[in-house]
Amino acid sequence: MKLKLFSTVITILLFSIPFQVLAEGNDYEIPDVPVLSQNPELPTGCEATATTMLLQWAGVQVNKSEVADALPKEDMPS
């Protein structure tokens, strides 16, 4: 249930973010996104931190540790 809700929120975000194309190249800017540091709690958690920033921007009350816990995890291939 938790992962399904998380996936639904991410899908909604991806289709509702008002991307603003910058003048040069293929860079995009989303105005007013809160800036969070992944350190010290998530030194390898850039994906969870970036997702948390977007969720908070969209008004979802969540922290980066909750997002990291909700992400699917697998063992590293040997």
All heavy atoms as a GROMACS GRO file, in nm:
protein
  595
    1MET      N    1   0.083  -0.119   0.000
    1MET     CA    2   0.000   0.000   0.000
    1MET      C    3   0.087   0.125   0.000
    1MET      O    4   0.062   0.218  -0.073
    1MET     CB    5  -0.094  -0.006   0.121
    1MET     CG    6  -0.176   0.118   0.138
    1MET     SD    7  -0.292   0.137   0.001
    1MET     CE    8  -0.377   0.281   0.049
    2LYS      N    9   0.189   0.125   0.086
    2LYS     CA   10   0.277   0.241   0.098
    2LYS      C   11   0.348   0.270  -0.034
    2LYS      O   12   0.353   0.384  -0.079
    2LYS     CB   13   0.378   0.215   0.209
    2LYS     CG   14   0.462   0.331   0.247
    2LYS     CD   15   0.552   0.290   0.365
    2LYS     CE   16   0.628   0.404   0.422
    2LYS     NZ   17   0.714   0.363   0.531
    3LEU      N   18   0.398   0.165  -0.100
    3LEU     CA   19   0.469   0.182  -0.226
    3LEU      C   20   0.373   0.226  -0.336
    3LEU      O   21   0.407   0.308  -0.420
    3LEU     CB   22   0.541   0.054  -0.265
    3LEU     CG   23   0.627   0.061  -0.391
    3LEU    CD1   24   0.732   0.170  -0.379
    3LEU    CD2   25   0.693  -0.072  -0.416
    4LYS      N   26   0.250   0.173  -0.337
    4LYS     CA   27   0.152   0.211  -0.438
    4LYS      C   28   0.118   0.359  -0.424
    4LYS      O   29   0.108   0.431  -0.524
    4LYS     CB   30   0.027   0.126  -0.425
    4LYS     CG   31  -0.074   0.154  -0.534
    4LYS     CD   32  -0.192   0.061  -0.526
    4LYS     CE   33  -0.287   0.093  -0.640
    4LYS     NZ   34  -0.404   0.009  -0.640
    5LEU      N   35   0.096   0.405  -0.302
    5LEU     CA   36   0.068   0.546  -0.280
    5LEU      C   37   0.185   0.632  -0.324
    5LEU      O   38   0.168   0.733  -0.391
    5LEU     CB   39   0.038   0.571  -0.131
    5LEU     CG   40   0.018   0.717  -0.091
    5LEU    CD1   41  -0.102   0.776  -0.162
    5LEU    CD2   42   0.000   0.728   0.060
    6PHE      N   43   0.306   0.590  -0.291
    6PHE     CA   44   0.426   0.662  -0.329
    6PHE      C   45   0.437   0.671  -0.481
    6PHE      O   46   0.461   0.778  -0.537
    6PHE     CB   47   0.548   0.590  -0.270
    6PHE     CG   48   0.678   0.654  -0.301
    6PHE    CD1   49   0.714   0.773  -0.242
    6PHE    CD2   50   0.767   0.595  -0.390
    6PHE    CE1   51   0.836   0.833  -0.270
    6PHE    CE2   52   0.888   0.653  -0.418
    6PHE     CZ   53   0.922   0.773  -0.358
    7SER      N   54   0.412   0.561  -0.552
    7SER     CA   55   0.419   0.559  -0.697
    7SER      C   56   0.314   0.651  -0.758
    7SER      O   57   0.339   0.720  -0.856
    7SER     CB   58   0.399   0.417  -0.750
    7SER     OG   59   0.500   0.334  -0.704
    8THR      N   60   0.195   0.652  -0.700
    8THR     CA   61   0.087   0.738  -0.749
    8THR      C   62   0.124   0.884  -0.734
    8THR      O   63   0.104   0.964  -0.826
    8THR     CB   64  -0.044   0.708  -0.674
    8THR    OG1   65  -0.076   0.570  -0.691
    8THR    CG2   66  -0.157   0.794  -0.724
    9VAL      N   67   0.180   0.920  -0.620
    9VAL     CA   68   0.220   1.059  -0.596
    9VAL      C   69   0.328   1.102  -0.695
    9VAL      O   70   0.321   1.210  -0.753
    9VAL     CB   71   0.269   1.078  -0.450
    9VAL    CG1   72   0.334   1.214  -0.432
    9VAL    CG2   73   0.153   1.062  -0.354
   10ILE      N   74   0.426   1.016  -0.720
   10ILE     CA   75   0.532   1.048  -0.815
   10ILE      C   76   0.475   1.068  -0.955
   10ILE      O   77   0.510   1.162  -1.026
   10ILE     CB   78   0.641   0.938  -0.815
   10ILE    CG1   79   0.711   0.934  -0.680
   10ILE    CG2   80   0.741   0.959  -0.928
   10ILE    CD1   81   0.778   1.062  -0.640
   11THR      N   82   0.383   0.981  -0.996
   11THR     CA   83   0.322   0.994  -1.128
   11THR      C   84   0.247   1.126  -1.140
   11THR      O   85   0.260   1.197  -1.241
   11THR     CB   86   0.225   0.876  -1.153
   11THR    OG1   87   0.299   0.755  -1.143
   11THR    CG2   88   0.162   0.887  -1.291
   12ILE      N   89   0.171   1.162  -1.038
   12ILE     CA   90   0.098   1.289  -1.040
   12ILE      C   91   0.195   1.405  -1.050
   12ILE      O   92   0.173   1.499  -1.126
   12ILE     CB   93   0.009   1.302  -0.915
   12ILE    CG1   94  -0.105   1.201  -0.923
   12ILE    CG2   95  -0.045   1.443  -0.900
   12ILE    CD1   96  -0.183   1.184  -0.794
   13LEU      N   97   0.302   1.400  -0.973
   13LEU     CA   98   0.402   1.507  -0.978
   13LEU      C   99   0.461   1.524  -1.117
   13LEU      O  100   0.475   1.635  -1.168
   13LEU     CB  101   0.515   1.480  -0.879
   13LEU     CG  102   0.489   1.517  -0.734
   13LEU    CD1  103   0.604   1.469  -0.648
   13LEU    CD2  104   0.469   1.664  -0.718
   14LEU      N  105   0.497   1.413  -1.179
   14LEU     CA  106   0.562   1.420  -1.309
   14LEU      C  107   0.474   1.483  -1.416
   14LEU      O  108   0.522   1.546  -1.509
   14LEU     CB  109   0.607   1.280  -1.353
   14LEU     CG  110   0.722   1.222  -1.273
   14LEU    CD1  111   0.749   1.078  -1.317
   14LEU    CD2  112   0.848   1.306  -1.288
   15PHE      N  113   0.343   1.467  -1.402
   15PHE     CA  114   0.253   1.522  -1.502
   15PHE      C  115   0.197   1.659  -1.465
   15PHE      O  116   0.125   1.719  -1.544
   15PHE     CB  117   0.139   1.424  -1.530
   15PHE     CG  118   0.185   1.304  -1.607
   15PHE    CD1  119   0.200   1.182  -1.544
   15PHE    CD2  120   0.216   1.313  -1.742
   15PHE    CE1  121   0.244   1.070  -1.614
   15PHE    CE2  122   0.261   1.203  -1.812
   15PHE     CZ  123   0.274   1.082  -1.748
   16SER      N  124   0.229   1.710  -1.347
   16SER     CA  125   0.172   1.838  -1.306
   16SER      C  126   0.274   1.948  -1.282
   16SER      O  127   0.237   2.061  -1.259
   16SER     CB  128   0.088   1.819  -1.179
   16SER     OG  129   0.172   1.780  -1.072
   17ILE      N  130   0.401   1.916  -1.286
   17ILE     CA  131   0.505   2.015  -1.260
   17ILE      C  132   0.513   2.115  -1.376
   17ILE      O  133   0.526   2.075  -1.490
   17ILE     CB  134   0.642   1.949  -1.239
   17ILE    CG1  135   0.638   1.863  -1.113
   17ILE    CG2  136   0.754   2.052  -1.230
   17ILE    CD1  137   0.761   1.778  -1.094
   18PRO      N  138   0.503   2.243  -1.346
   18PRO     CA  139   0.512   2.344  -1.452
   18PRO      C  140   0.658   2.371  -1.490
   18PRO      O  141   0.721   2.463  -1.441
   18PRO     CB  142   0.448   2.467  -1.388
   18PRO     CG  143   0.478   2.452  -1.243
   18PRO     CD  144   0.476   2.303  -1.216
   19PHE      N  145   0.711   2.288  -1.577
   19PHE     CA  146   0.849   2.304  -1.618
   19PHE      C  147   0.867   2.435  -1.693
   19PHE      O  148   0.785   2.473  -1.775
   19PHE     CB  149   0.895   2.189  -1.707
   19PHE     CG  150   0.912   2.061  -1.635
   19PHE    CD1  151   0.820   1.959  -1.648
   19PHE    CD2  152   1.021   2.042  -1.551
   19PHE    CE1  153   0.836   1.840  -1.580
   19PHE    CE2  154   1.037   1.923  -1.482
   19PHE     CZ  155   0.944   1.822  -1.498
   20GLN      N  156   0.974   2.502  -1.667
   20GLN     CA  157   1.007   2.626  -1.735
   20GLN      C  158   1.139   2.602  -1.808
   20GLN      O  159   1.243   2.584  -1.746
   20GLN     CB  160   1.020   2.738  -1.632
   20GLN     CG  161   1.056   2.872  -1.691
   20GLN     CD  162   1.072   2.974  -1.582
   20GLN    OE1  163   1.139   2.949  -1.482
   20GLN    NE2  164   1.012   3.089  -1.601
   21VAL      N  165   1.133   2.600  -1.939
   21VAL     CA  166   1.253   2.577  -2.018
   21VAL      C  167   1.341   2.700  -2.010
   21VAL      O  168   1.296   2.811  -2.033
   21VAL     CB  169   1.218   2.547  -2.165
   21VAL    CG1  170   1.344   2.524  -2.246
   21VAL    CG2  171   1.125   2.427  -2.174
   22LEU      N  172   1.466   2.679  -1.977
   22LEU     CA  173   1.559   2.789  -1.972
   22LEU      C  174   1.606   2.824  -2.113
   22LEU      O  175   1.590   2.746  -2.207
   22LEU     CB  176   1.678   2.754  -1.882
   22LEU     CG  177   1.640   2.724  -1.737
   22LEU    CD1  178   1.764   2.686  -1.658
   22LEU    CD2  179   1.572   2.842  -1.673
   23ALA      N  180   1.664   2.938  -2.128
   23ALA     CA  181   1.698   2.990  -2.261
   23ALA      C  182   1.795   2.901  -2.338
   23ALA      O  183   1.782   2.886  -2.458
   23ALA     CB  184   1.754   3.131  -2.248
   24GLU      N  185   1.892   2.841  -2.272
   24GLU     CA  186   1.993   2.764  -2.343
   24GLU      C  187   1.989   2.617  -2.302
   24GLU      O  188   1.968   2.584  -2.187
   24GLU     CB  189   2.132   2.820  -2.312
   24GLU     CG  190   2.153   2.959  -2.367
   24GLU     CD  191   2.298   3.003  -2.350
   24GLU    OE1  192   2.386   2.917  -2.342
   24GLU    OE2  193   2.320   3.124  -2.343
   25GLY      N  194   2.010   2.531  -2.399
   25GLY     CA  195   2.023   2.388  -2.370
   25GLY      C  196   1.893   2.322  -2.332
   25GLY      O  197   1.785   2.373  -2.357
   26ASN      N  198   1.906   2.208  -2.267
   26ASN     CA  199   1.790   2.130  -2.226
   26ASN      C  200   1.774   2.129  -2.075
   26ASN      O  201   1.735   2.029  -2.017
   26ASN     CB  202   1.802   1.986  -2.278
   26ASN     CG  203   1.797   1.980  -2.428
   26ASN    OD1  204   1.720   2.052  -2.490
   26ASN    ND2  205   1.878   1.895  -2.488
   27ASP      N  206   1.805   2.238  -2.010
   27ASP     CA  207   1.789   2.248  -1.866
   27ASP      C  208   1.648   2.294  -1.833
   27ASP      O  209   1.586   2.367  -1.909
   27ASP     CB  210   1.889   2.349  -1.808
   27ASP     CG  211   2.033   2.303  -1.824
   27ASP    OD1  212   2.056   2.181  -1.826
   27ASP    OD2  213   2.120   2.389  -1.836
   28TYR      N  214   1.599   2.248  -1.718
   28TYR     CA  215   1.465   2.285  -1.674
   28TYR      C  216   1.472   2.338  -1.532
   28TYR      O  217   1.557   2.296  -1.454
   28TYR     CB  218   1.371   2.165  -1.681
   28TYR     CG  219   1.358   2.110  -1.820
   28TYR    CD1  220   1.441   2.007  -1.863
   28TYR    CD2  221   1.267   2.162  -1.908
   28TYR    CE1  222   1.430   1.956  -1.991
   28TYR    CE2  223   1.255   2.113  -2.037
   28TYR     CZ  224   1.338   2.009  -2.078
   28TYR     OH  225   1.328   1.962  -2.205
   29GLU      N  226   1.382   2.426  -1.498
   29GLU     CA  227   1.378   2.482  -1.364
   29GLU      C  228   1.236   2.471  -1.311
   29GLU      O  229   1.140   2.500  -1.381
   29GLU     CB  230   1.417   2.630  -1.370
   29GLU     CG  231   1.414   2.698  -1.237
   29GLU     CD  232   1.455   2.844  -1.248
   29GLU    OE1  233   1.549   2.874  -1.322
   29GLU    OE2  234   1.391   2.927  -1.183
   30ILE      N  235   1.223   2.425  -1.187
   30ILE     CA  236   1.093   2.420  -1.120
   30ILE      C  237   1.101   2.522  -1.008
   30ILE      O  238   1.176   2.504  -0.912
   30ILE     CB  239   1.065   2.280  -1.063
   30ILE    CG1  240   1.075   2.174  -1.173
   30ILE    CG2  241   0.928   2.277  -0.997
   30ILE    CD1  242   1.073   2.033  -1.123
   31PRO      N  243   1.025   2.630  -1.018
   31PRO     CA  244   1.035   2.737  -0.919
   31PRO      C  245   0.986   2.693  -0.780
   31PRO      O  246   0.895   2.612  -0.768
   31PRO     CB  247   0.944   2.847  -0.974
   31PRO     CG  248   0.899   2.803  -1.107
   31PRO     CD  249   0.933   2.659  -1.124
   32ASP      N  250   1.048   2.749  -0.678
   32ASP     CA  251   1.006   2.736  -0.538
   32ASP      C  252   1.015   2.595  -0.479
   32ASP      O  253   0.944   2.561  -0.385
   32ASP     CB  254   0.863   2.788  -0.520
   32ASP     CG  255   0.850   2.932  -0.565
   32ASP    OD1  256   0.942   3.012  -0.536
   32ASP    OD2  257   0.748   2.966  -0.630
   33VAL      N  258   1.104   2.512  -0.531
   33VAL     CA  259   1.126   2.379  -0.472
   33VAL      C  260   1.215   2.396  -0.349
   33VAL      O  261   1.319   2.462  -0.357
   33VAL     CB  262   1.192   2.283  -0.573
   33VAL    CG1  263   1.229   2.151  -0.507
   33VAL    CG2  264   1.102   2.260  -0.692
   34PRO      N  265   1.175   2.339  -0.233
   34PRO     CA  266   1.261   2.352  -0.115
   34PRO      C  267   1.393   2.278  -0.136
   34PRO      O  268   1.397   2.174  -0.202
   34PRO     CB  269   1.179   2.285  -0.004
   34PRO     CG  270   1.083   2.197  -0.073
   34PRO     CD  271   1.057   2.258  -0.208
   35VAL      N  272   1.499   2.332  -0.082
   35VAL     CA  273   1.632   2.272  -0.095
   35VAL      C  274   1.663   2.194   0.032
   35VAL      O  275   1.659   2.249   0.142
   35VAL     CB  276   1.739   2.380  -0.120
   35VAL    CG1  277   1.878   2.317  -0.126
   35VAL    CG2  278   1.708   2.457  -0.247
   36LEU      N  279   1.692   2.065   0.016
   36LEU     CA  280   1.727   1.979   0.129
   36LEU      C  281   1.866   1.920   0.106
   36LEU      O  282   1.904   1.894  -0.007
   36LEU     CB  283   1.627   1.863   0.142
   36LEU     CG  284   1.480   1.898   0.160
   36LEU    CD1  285   1.396   1.771   0.159
   36LEU    CD2  286   1.460   1.973   0.290
   37SER      N  287   1.937   1.897   0.214
   37SER     CA  288   2.066   1.830   0.206
   37SER      C  289   2.045   1.681   0.234
   37SER      O  290   1.972   1.645   0.325
   37SER     CB  291   2.164   1.888   0.308
   37SER     OG  292   2.283   1.814   0.308
   38GLN      N  293   2.110   1.597   0.157
   38GLN     CA  294   2.098   1.453   0.183
   38GLN      C  295   2.184   1.410   0.301
   38GLN      O  296   2.161   1.305   0.360
   38GLN     CB  297   2.132   1.371   0.060
   38GLN     CG  298   2.278   1.372   0.022
   38GLN     CD  299   2.304   1.303  -0.110
   38GLN    OE1  300   2.244   1.337  -0.210
   38GLN    NE2  301   2.393   1.206  -0.110
   39ASN      N  302   2.283   1.489   0.335
   39ASN     CA  303   2.374   1.456   0.446
   39ASN      C  304   2.326   1.519   0.575
   39ASN      O  305   2.264   1.623   0.573
   39ASN     CB  306   2.515   1.505   0.413
   39ASN     CG  307   2.576   1.428   0.299
   39ASN    OD1  308   2.562   1.307   0.292
   39ASN    ND2  309   2.640   1.496   0.209
   40PRO      N  310   2.351   1.461   0.688
   40PRO     CA  311   2.429   1.341   0.712
   40PRO      C  312   2.345   1.212   0.709
   40PRO      O  313   2.400   1.103   0.705
   40PRO     CB  314   2.485   1.362   0.852
   40PRO     CG  315   2.377   1.439   0.921
   40PRO     CD  316   2.318   1.529   0.813
   41GLU      N  317   2.211   1.223   0.707
   41GLU     CA  318   2.126   1.104   0.720
   41GLU      C  319   2.136   1.008   0.602
   41GLU      O  320   2.132   0.886   0.620
   41GLU     CB  321   1.979   1.144   0.738
   41GLU     CG  322   1.951   1.230   0.858
   41GLU     CD  323   1.964   1.378   0.828
   41GLU    OE1  324   2.001   1.415   0.715
   41GLU    OE2  325   1.937   1.456   0.919
   42LEU      N  326   2.146   1.060   0.479
   42LEU     CA  327   2.142   0.976   0.360
   42LEU      C  328   2.261   1.005   0.267
   42LEU      O  329   2.245   1.060   0.160
   42LEU     CB  330   2.011   0.999   0.283
   42LEU     CG  331   1.882   0.974   0.360
   42LEU    CD1  332   1.761   1.020   0.279
   42LEU    CD2  333   1.870   0.826   0.395
   43PRO      N  334   2.382   0.965   0.305
   43PRO     CA  335   2.499   0.997   0.223
   43PRO      C  336   2.494   0.940   0.082
   43PRO      O  337   2.558   0.994  -0.008
   43PRO     CB  338   2.617   0.939   0.302
   43PRO     CG  339   2.557   0.839   0.395
   43PRO     CD  340   2.417   0.885   0.422
   44THR      N  341   2.415   0.834   0.060
   44THR     CA  342   2.400   0.780  -0.076
   44THR      C  343   2.253   0.790  -0.120
   44THR      O  344   2.209   0.714  -0.205
   44THR     CB  345   2.445   0.633  -0.082
   44THR    OG1  346   2.366   0.557   0.009
   44THR    CG2  347   2.592   0.619  -0.049
   45GLY      N  348   2.180   0.885  -0.064
   45GLY     CA  349   2.037   0.893  -0.090
   45GLY      C  350   1.993   1.012  -0.172
   45GLY      O  351   1.896   1.079  -0.138
   46CYS      N  352   2.063   1.039  -0.282
   46CYS     CA  353   2.025   1.155  -0.363
   46CYS      C  354   1.886   1.138  -0.423
   46CYS      O  355   1.810   1.236  -0.434
   46CYS     CB  356   2.129   1.181  -0.471
   46CYS     SG  357   2.157   1.044  -0.583
   47GLU      N  358   1.849   1.015  -0.462
   47GLU     CA  359   1.718   0.994  -0.523
   47GLU      C  360   1.606   1.018  -0.422
   47GLU      O  361   1.504   1.080  -0.454
   47GLU     CB  362   1.706   0.854  -0.585
   47GLU     CG  363   1.709   0.738  -0.487
   47GLU     CD  364   1.844   0.712  -0.424
   47GLU    OE1  365   1.948   0.740  -0.485
   47GLU    OE2  366   1.846   0.662  -0.310
   48ALA      N  367   1.625   0.974  -0.299
   48ALA     CA  368   1.524   0.995  -0.195
   48ALA      C  369   1.515   1.143  -0.159
   48ALA      O  370   1.406   1.196  -0.137
   48ALA     CB  371   1.556   0.913  -0.071
   49THR      N  372   1.628   1.210  -0.154
   49THR     CA  373   1.630   1.352  -0.120
   49THR      C  374   1.563   1.435  -0.229
   49THR      O  375   1.480   1.522  -0.200
   49THR     CB  376   1.774   1.400  -0.096
   49THR    OG1  377   1.834   1.320   0.007
   49THR    CG2  378   1.777   1.546  -0.053
   50ALA      N  379   1.595   1.408  -0.354
   50ALA     CA  380   1.534   1.482  -0.465
   50ALA      C  381   1.383   1.458  -0.471
   50ALA      O  382   1.304   1.551  -0.493
   50ALA     CB  383   1.599   1.442  -0.597
   51THR      N  384   1.342   1.334  -0.448
   51THR     CA  385   1.199   1.302  -0.448
   51THR      C  386   1.128   1.373  -0.333
   51THR      O  387   1.018   1.426  -0.350
   51THR     CB  388   1.178   1.150  -0.437
   51THR    OG1  389   1.244   1.088  -0.547
   51THR    CG2  390   1.032   1.114  -0.439
   52THR      N  391   1.191   1.378  -0.217
   52THR     CA  392   1.134   1.447  -0.102
   52THR      C  393   1.117   1.595  -0.131
   52THR      O  394   1.015   1.656  -0.096
   52THR     CB  395   1.223   1.428   0.022
   52THR    OG1  396   1.238   1.289   0.048
   52THR    CG2  397   1.164   1.496   0.145
   53MET      N  398   1.215   1.654  -0.197
   53MET     CA  399   1.206   1.796  -0.232
   53MET      C  400   1.083   1.822  -0.319
   53MET      O  401   1.007   1.917  -0.296
   53MET     CB  402   1.334   1.841  -0.303
   53MET     CG  403   1.454   1.845  -0.211
   53MET     SD  404   1.615   1.859  -0.294
   53MET     CE  405   1.596   2.004  -0.394
   54LEU      N  406   1.060   1.736  -0.419
   54LEU     CA  407   0.944   1.754  -0.507
   54LEU      C  408   0.812   1.727  -0.433
   54LEU      O  409   0.714   1.798  -0.454
   54LEU     CB  410   0.955   1.662  -0.628
   54LEU     CG  411   1.056   1.705  -0.733
   54LEU    CD1  412   1.064   1.601  -0.845
   54LEU    CD2  413   1.018   1.841  -0.791
   55LEU      N  414   0.811   1.625  -0.349
   55LEU     CA  415   0.689   1.597  -0.273
   55LEU      C  416   0.654   1.712  -0.180
   55LEU      O  417   0.538   1.753  -0.170
   55LEU     CB  418   0.704   1.467  -0.195
   55LEU     CG  419   0.703   1.339  -0.278
   55LEU    CD1  420   0.745   1.219  -0.192
   55LEU    CD2  421   0.568   1.315  -0.341
   56GLN      N  422   0.754   1.766  -0.111
   56GLN     CA  423   0.729   1.880  -0.022
   56GLN      C  424   0.683   2.001  -0.102
   56GLN      O  425   0.594   2.074  -0.060
   56GLN     CB  426   0.853   1.913   0.060
   56GLN     CG  427   0.880   1.811   0.168
   56GLN     CD  428   1.000   1.847   0.255
   56GLN    OE1  429   1.065   1.950   0.237
   56GLN    NE2  430   1.032   1.760   0.349
   57TRP      N  431   0.741   2.021  -0.221
   57TRP     CA  432   0.700   2.130  -0.308
   57TRP      C  433   0.552   2.117  -0.345
   57TRP      O  434   0.479   2.215  -0.354
   57TRP     CB  435   0.787   2.132  -0.433
   57TRP     CG  436   0.742   2.224  -0.539
   57TRP    CD1  437   0.767   2.358  -0.549
   57TRP    CD2  438   0.663   2.190  -0.654
   57TRP    NE1  439   0.709   2.409  -0.663
   57TRP    CE2  440   0.644   2.307  -0.728
   57TRP    CE3  441   0.607   2.071  -0.699
   57TRP    CZ2  442   0.571   2.310  -0.846
   57TRP    CZ3  443   0.534   2.073  -0.817
   57TRP    CH2  444   0.518   2.192  -0.889
   58ALA      N  445   0.507   1.991  -0.364
   58ALA     CA  446   0.369   1.964  -0.401
   58ALA      C  447   0.275   1.964  -0.281
   58ALA      O  448   0.155   1.942  -0.296
   58ALA     CB  449   0.360   1.831  -0.474
   59GLY      N  450   0.328   1.987  -0.161
   59GLY     CA  451   0.245   1.996  -0.042
   59GLY      C  452   0.230   1.868   0.037
   59GLY      O  453   0.151   1.861   0.130
   60VAL      N  454   0.306   1.764   0.001
   60VAL     CA  455   0.300   1.637   0.074
   60VAL      C  456   0.393   1.647   0.194
   60VAL      O  457   0.512   1.678   0.180
   60VAL     CB  458   0.341   1.519  -0.017
   60VAL    CG1  459   0.340   1.388   0.061
   60VAL    CG2  460   0.252   1.511  -0.139
   61GLN      N  461   0.340   1.623   0.312
   61GLN     CA  462   0.419   1.630   0.434
   61GLN      C  463   0.493   1.498   0.455
   61GLN      O  464   0.438   1.402   0.508
   61GLN     CB  465   0.328   1.660   0.554
   61GLN     CG  466   0.256   1.792   0.545
   61GLN     CD  467   0.352   1.909   0.537
   61GLN    OE1  468   0.448   1.918   0.614
   61GLN    NE2  469   0.328   2.000   0.444
   62VAL      N  470   0.617   1.494   0.411
   62VAL     CA  471   0.699   1.374   0.419
   62VAL      C  472   0.844   1.415   0.439
   62VAL      O  473   0.882   1.526   0.401
   62VAL     CB  474   0.682   1.288   0.290
   62VAL    CG1  475   0.738   1.358   0.170
   62VAL    CG2  476   0.742   1.150   0.305
   63ASN      N  477   0.923   1.330   0.504
   63ASN     CA  478   1.065   1.362   0.518
   63ASN      C  479   1.147   1.262   0.438
   63ASN      O  480   1.098   1.159   0.393
   63ASN     CB  481   1.108   1.368   0.666
   63ASN     CG  482   1.100   1.235   0.736
   63ASN    OD1  483   1.149   1.134   0.685
   63ASN    ND2  484   1.039   1.232   0.853
   64LYS      N  485   1.274   1.293   0.419
   64LYS     CA  486   1.358   1.213   0.331
   64LYS      C  487   1.381   1.071   0.381
   64LYS      O  488   1.395   0.979   0.302
   64LYS     CB  489   1.491   1.284   0.302
   64LYS     CG  490   1.574   1.314   0.424
   64LYS     CD  491   1.690   1.403   0.390
   64LYS     CE  492   1.764   1.441   0.515
   64LYS     NZ  493   1.866   1.541   0.491
   65SER      N  494   1.378   1.049   0.511
   65SER     CA  495   1.393   0.913   0.564
   65SER      C  496   1.270   0.828   0.533
   65SER      O  497   1.283   0.710   0.500
   65SER     CB  498   1.416   0.918   0.715
   65SER     OG  499   1.540   0.981   0.742
   66GLU      N  500   1.152   0.888   0.538
   66GLU     CA  501   1.030   0.816   0.502
   66GLU      C  502   1.032   0.777   0.354
   66GLU      O  503   0.994   0.666   0.318
   66GLU     CB  504   0.906   0.901   0.531
   66GLU     CG  505   0.882   0.925   0.678
   66GLU     CD  506   0.774   1.028   0.705
   66GLU    OE1  507   0.761   1.125   0.628
   66GLU    OE2  508   0.702   1.011   0.805
   67VAL      N  509   1.077   0.869   0.271
   67VAL     CA  510   1.085   0.841   0.128
   67VAL      C  511   1.188   0.731   0.102
   67VAL      O  512   1.162   0.637   0.027
   67VAL     CB  513   1.118   0.968   0.048
   67VAL    CG1  514   1.146   0.936  -0.098
   67VAL    CG2  515   1.004   1.069   0.059
   68ALA      N  516   1.303   0.740   0.166
   68ALA     CA  517   1.408   0.638   0.147
   68ALA      C  518   1.357   0.500   0.190
   68ALA      O  519   1.383   0.400   0.123
   68ALA     CB  520   1.532   0.676   0.226
   69ASP      N  521   1.281   0.494   0.299
   69ASP     CA  522   1.226   0.366   0.346
   69ASP      C  523   1.122   0.309   0.249
   69ASP      O  524   1.106   0.188   0.240
   69ASP     CB  525   1.164   0.381   0.484
   69ASP     CG  526   1.266   0.406   0.593
   69ASP    OD1  527   1.386   0.376   0.570
   69ASP    OD2  528   1.228   0.455   0.701
   70ALA      N  529   1.052   0.397   0.176
   70ALA     CA  530   0.946   0.353   0.084
   70ALA      C  531   1.001   0.308  -0.051
   70ALA      O  532   0.930   0.241  -0.126
   70ALA     CB  533   0.846   0.465   0.063
   71LEU      N  534   1.126   0.343  -0.083
   71LEU     CA  535   1.182   0.304  -0.212
   71LEU      C  536   1.209   0.154  -0.217
   71LEU      O  537   1.252   0.095  -0.117
   71LEU     CB  538   1.313   0.380  -0.238
   71LEU     CG  539   1.301   0.528  -0.264
   71LEU    CD1  540   1.439   0.592  -0.272
   71LEU    CD2  541   1.225   0.554  -0.393
   72PRO      N  542   1.185   0.091  -0.332
   72PRO     CA  543   1.214  -0.052  -0.343
   72PRO      C  544   1.364  -0.077  -0.332
   72PRO      O  545   1.445   0.003  -0.380
   72PRO     CB  546   1.162  -0.090  -0.482
   72PRO     CG  547   1.144   0.038  -0.555
   72PRO     CD  548   1.131   0.147  -0.455
   73LYS      N  549   1.400  -0.187  -0.269
   73LYS     CA  550   1.541  -0.220  -0.250
   73LYS      C  551   1.566  -0.364  -0.292
   73LYS      O  552   1.482  -0.451  -0.275
   73LYS     CB  553   1.581  -0.201  -0.104
   73LYS     CG  554   1.569  -0.056  -0.059
   73LYS     CD  555   1.577  -0.044   0.090
   73LYS     CE  556   1.556   0.096   0.137
   73LYS     NZ  557   1.423   0.149   0.112
   74GLU      N  558   1.683  -0.387  -0.349
   74GLU     CA  559   1.725  -0.521  -0.388
   74GLU      C  560   1.869  -0.541  -0.348
   74GLU      O  561   1.943  -0.445  -0.329
   74GLU     CB  562   1.712  -0.539  -0.540
   74GLU     CG  563   1.569  -0.533  -0.591
   74GLU     CD  564   1.561  -0.561  -0.739
   74GLU    OE1  565   1.658  -0.614  -0.796
   74GLU    OE2  566   1.459  -0.526  -0.797
   75ASP      N  567   1.909  -0.667  -0.338
   75ASP     CA  568   2.049  -0.698  -0.310
   75ASP      C  569   2.134  -0.661  -0.430
   75ASP      O  570   2.090  -0.666  -0.545
   75ASP     CB  571   2.066  -0.846  -0.280
   75ASP     CG  572   2.003  -0.886  -0.148
   75ASP    OD1  573   1.992  -0.799  -0.059
   75ASP    OD2  574   1.963  -1.004  -0.135
   76MET      N  575   2.258  -0.623  -0.403
   76MET     CA  576   2.352  -0.592  -0.511
   76MET      C  577   2.388  -0.721  -0.582
   76MET      O  578   2.410  -0.824  -0.519
   76MET     CB  579   2.480  -0.528  -0.454
   76MET     CG  580   2.459  -0.390  -0.397
   76MET     SD  581   2.426  -0.268  -0.524
   76MET     CE  582   2.584  -0.259  -0.603
   77PRO      N  583   2.394  -0.717  -0.716
   77PRO     CA  584   2.437  -0.838  -0.788
   77PRO      C  585   2.583  -0.870  -0.756
   77PRO      O  586   2.663  -0.782  -0.734
   77PRO     CB  587   2.420  -0.803  -0.934
   77PRO     CG  588   2.396  -0.657  -0.940
   77PRO     CD  589   2.363  -0.609  -0.802
   78SER      N  590   2.614  -0.998  -0.753
   78SER     CA  591   2.752  -1.037  -0.719
   78SER      C  592   2.839  -1.049  -0.843
   78SER      O  593   2.799  -1.044  -0.952
   78SER     CB  594   2.753  -1.167  -0.644
   78SER     OG  595   2.681  -1.266  -0.714
   0.00000   0.00000   0.00000
